[in-house]
Structures are given as structure tokens and as C-alpha cells.
Amino acid sequence: MSVSITIFSPSGRFVRKLVDNQLYGNGDQVVFWDGRDGNGNMCPSGIYIVKIEGEGLTVLKTVAILNK
């Protein structure tokens, strides 16, 4: 299955594209985000929206970043 994963701020601002039309097999998969934006800068603490798209489906999830 071809999958794309994009990170957005709560206001809908693009933060980073983690996966762009990458093929994944069946079953559970893990993708890590280091909390950085597309320029390599650490994102501020807060809630972010993860948009997962594949095979005509779109799923939105929320994640939290907590910086020390």
C-alpha cells in the first residue's frame, strides 16, 4: 500500500512531510518523527495533527510534543 504521512500545526499550517507515497506491506508499521520541521528546526511544545493517507483513505491523529 502506498502511504503518505504529513504533520500539521493545530491551525493547519504545514510542518513536515514524513513519508511521501512510500510502499508498506500489510500489518502494523512504525514511523518515527523526531519533532523537527522540514527545515530541521525543533518544533515548539504543543499538539500536532498527523495526516495519514493511503489507498483512498485519510486518517487524522493528534500527537503531543513536550520539550524540556
Secondary structure as UniProt FT lines:
FT   STRAND          2..8
FT   TURN            10..11
FT   STRAND          14..23
FT   TURN            38..39
FT   STRAND          46..54
FT   TURN            55..56
FT   STRAND          57..65
//
